[in-house]
Amino acid sequence: MLHMKEKGVGDMQTNIERILDEALQQKLEEGRAIGLEEGRELGREEGKRAVARKLLLKGMDIPFIVETTELSEEEIERIKRELPKQ
């Protein structure tokens, strides 16, 4: 009888371990997906800033750059201040 109880406890531990492992794997996958999306968004924003820098260097006006890149005027002004002085 004791052996059956031990086996039952062992099976329960195995099931708990399996459930925890599955939950961990699911959370890791969710975390990766969130991280990928955040990385993509950061890349898109950096791309917009790179375009804004190029347009500023070409002498384009700020309202045009705001319209083109969808960055705020404040962000364009910040980028402009960071450009090397010519």
Summary of the structure (lengths in Angstrom):
residues: 86
radius of gyration: 27.3
end to end distance: 88.4
largest distance: 88.4
contacts: 187
relative contact order: 0.07
helix: 86%
strand: 0%
